Amino acid sequence: MQEFIIKYLSSSIFALAFASAGFQANAQDAAGPPPDQSTAAPAQPDTAAPPAAATPDTNAPPAPDTAAPASTPAPGADTSAPSTIQLNSHFSVGTPDGARIAKVTLVRLGAPTHGFDENQRYLEVPFITIPNGIDVTAPTSPNVAPPGHYMLFLIDAAGIPSVSAMVRIPAPWE
């Protein structure tokens, strides 16, 4: 009897270990040897319902809309964005889409260490539309925009960002 209990517990532990590791054992392996046919209960007829009609997968992504118009192209920032901007100053960014621009942002380049980025910055800066571009007001304080490199984005009213232009805010001693 002890041998049977030890064997049963051992097989149950292995079955649990395999199941938790993603393996499945045969039902016969988990249940032991097949029962003696002379003492087995008569088989019951299969009363399971037929499979339901196929239902759509609610987690599937929506089908692409082929009739949708082409998306609006991103606003363009040409190379006239300065490579260096001074705090508390104005600078011009040339773009043919000045009237479409809704926001101008500065995003500090990432510097993660051990899964944390203490340099992370996202700044919306004020601007006005001018002929052939926009006039942007740089941040006023190094507490808000510490010296370093930033990506300058022009974002239109639909929320579409431009390709970034790299700008640098120099340190006060430079």
VEXGU-613546 format. One line per field, with one value per residue (C-alpha): residue number from 1; residue in three letters; x, y, z. Coordinates in steps of 0.25 Angstrom, whole numbers, padded with zeros to 4 digits. Example, Ala and Ser with C-alpha at 12.3 -4.5 7.8 and 13.67 -1.06 7.14 Angstrom:
// residues 2
num	c(1  2)
residu	c(Ala  Ser)
X	c(0049  0055)
Y	c(-0018  -0004)
Z	c(0031  0029)
This chain:
// residues 174
num	c(1  2  3  4  5  6  7  8  9  10  11  12  13  14  15  16  17  18  19  20  21  22  23  24  25  26  27  28  29  30  31  32  33  34  35  36  37  38  39  40  41  42  43  44  45  46  47  48  49  50  51  52  53  54  55  56  57  58  59  60  61  62  63  64  65  66  67  68  69  70  71  72  73  74  75  76  77  78  79  80  81  82  83  84  85  86  87  88  89  90  91  92  93  94  95  96  97  98  99  100  101  102  103  104  105  106  107  108  109  110  111  112  113  114  115  116  117  118  119  120  121  122  123  124  125  126  127  128  129  130  131  132  133  134  135  136  137  138  139  140  141  142  143  144  145  146  147  148  149  150  151  152  153  154  155  156  157  158  159  160  161  162  163  164  165  166  167  168  169  170  171  172  173  174)
residu	c(Met  Gln  Glu  Phe  Ile  Ile  Lys  Tyr  Leu  Ser  Ser  Ser  Ile  Phe  Ala  Leu  Ala  Phe  Ala  Ser  Ala  Gly  Phe  Gln  Ala  Asn  Ala  Gln  Asp  Ala  Ala  Gly  Pro  Pro  Pro  Asp  Gln  Ser  Thr  Ala  Ala  Pro  Ala  Gln  Pro  Asp  Thr  Ala  Ala  Pro  Pro  Ala  Ala  Ala  Thr  Pro  Asp  Thr  Asn  Ala  Pro  Pro  Ala  Pro  Asp  Thr  Ala  Ala  Pro  Ala  Ser  Thr  Pro  Ala  Pro  Gly  Ala  Asp  Thr  Ser  Ala  Pro  Ser  Thr  Ile  Gln  Leu  Asn  Ser  His  Phe  Ser  Val  Gly  Thr  Pro  Asp  Gly  Ala  Arg  Ile  Ala  Lys  Val  Thr  Leu  Val  Arg  Leu  Gly  Ala  Pro  Thr  His  Gly  Phe  Asp  Glu  Asn  Gln  Arg  Tyr  Leu  Glu  Val  Pro  Phe  Ile  Thr  Ile  Pro  Asn  Gly  Ile  Asp  Val  Thr  Ala  Pro  Thr  Ser  Pro  Asn  Val  Ala  Pro  Pro  Gly  His  Tyr  Met  Leu  Phe  Leu  Ile  Asp  Ala  Ala  Gly  Ile  Pro  Ser  Val  Ser  Ala  Met  Val  Arg  Ile  Pro  Ala  Pro  Trp  Glu)
X	c(0000  0011  0018  0005  0003  0018  0016  0003  0009  0021  0013  0004  0016  0022  0009  0008  0022  0020  0007  0013  0024  0014  0015  0002  0002  -0007  -0020  -0015  -0002  -0009  -0020  -0011  -0013  -0026  -0038  -0041  -0052  -0060  -0062  -0063  -0076  -0084  -0080  -0090  -0095  -0088  -0099  -0090  -0096  -0091  -0081  -0087  -0086  -0073  -0073  -0064  -0051  -0054  -0039  -0035  -0031  -0041  -0040  -0033  -0042  -0038  -0048  -0041  -0034  -0019  -0014  -0009  0006  0014  0017  0031  0042  0053  0068  0066  0064  0076  0085  0087  0077  0079  0070  0060  0061  0054  0057  0051  0048  0045  0033  0023  0012  0013  -0002  -0004  0004  -0003  0008  0023  0030  0044  0047  0060  0069  0068  0078  0073  0081  0076  0062  0060  0062  0064  0067  0053  0047  0035  0033  0022  0028  0020  0021  0015  0013  0022  0023  0030  0031  0029  0035  0038  0041  0051  0049  0053  0060  0071  0062  0051  0061  0074  0086  0087  0081  0067  0058  0049  0035  0025  0011  -0001  -0016  -0018  -0007  0003  0017  0028  0041  0050  0061  0072  0075  0084  0083  0097  0101  0102  0117  0118)
Y	c(0000  0010  0007  0010  0024  0028  0024  0032  0044  0044  0043  0054  0063  0061  0063  0077  0080  0077  0084  0097  0096  0095  0080  0072  0057  0047  0044  0030  0034  0042  0032  0020  0007  0005  -0001  -0015  -0016  -0026  -0017  -0004  0004  0003  0014  0026  0031  0045  0055  0068  0079  0081  0092  0106  0114  0121  0134  0146  0148  0160  0162  0162  0176  0183  0180  0191  0201  0202  0213  0222  0235  0235  0241  0255  0256  0260  0275  0278  0284  0287  0289  0304  0300  0305  0294  0303  0311  0320  0320  0332  0335  0334  0325  0322  0309  0308  0300  0301  0296  0308  0310  0295  0295  0293  0290  0291  0282  0279  0265  0263  0251  0239  0235  0223  0216  0204  0205  0220  0232  0245  0253  0251  0264  0268  0283  0290  0303  0316  0320  0329  0327  0335  0335  0322  0316  0319  0327  0319  0324  0316  0312  0323  0315  0304  0298  0295  0292  0287  0289  0277  0272  0272  0267  0278  0274  0281  0275  0278  0280  0265  0261  0257  0260  0264  0257  0263  0273  0272  0285  0287  0297  0301  0302  0316  0316  0312)
Z	c(0000  0004  -0010  -0017  -0009  -0012  -0027  -0028  -0021  -0030  -0043  -0038  -0034  -0048  -0055  -0048  -0051  -0066  -0066  -0060  -0070  -0082  -0084  -0085  -0081  -0087  -0079  -0078  -0072  -0061  -0058  -0058  -0065  -0073  -0064  -0066  -0077  -0069  -0057  -0065  -0066  -0079  -0089  -0089  -0102  -0107  -0103  -0106  -0114  -0128  -0129  -0130  -0143  -0144  -0137  -0141  -0133  -0124  -0122  -0136  -0142  -0151  -0166  -0173  -0179  -0194  -0197  -0187  -0193  -0193  -0179  -0178  -0180  -0167  -0166  -0171  -0164  -0174  -0170  -0167  -0152  -0145  -0139  -0126  -0119  -0107  -0095  -0095  -0109  -0122  -0134  -0148  -0154  -0169  -0173  -0184  -0175  -0164  -0165  -0161  -0149  -0136  -0126  -0126  -0116  -0111  -0106  -0099  -0104  -0095  -0085  -0078  -0067  -0059  -0066  -0061  -0070  -0061  -0073  -0079  -0084  -0092  -0095  -0102  -0107  -0112  -0126  -0137  -0151  -0161  -0176  -0180  -0166  -0151  -0140  -0128  -0114  -0107  -0092  -0082  -0071  -0070  -0059  -0070  -0081  -0076  -0086  -0096  -0109  -0112  -0124  -0129  -0134  -0142  -0139  -0148  -0144  -0147  -0137  -0148  -0144  -0154  -0155  -0144  -0145  -0135  -0127  -0116  -0104  -0099  -0085  -0079  -0079  -0094)
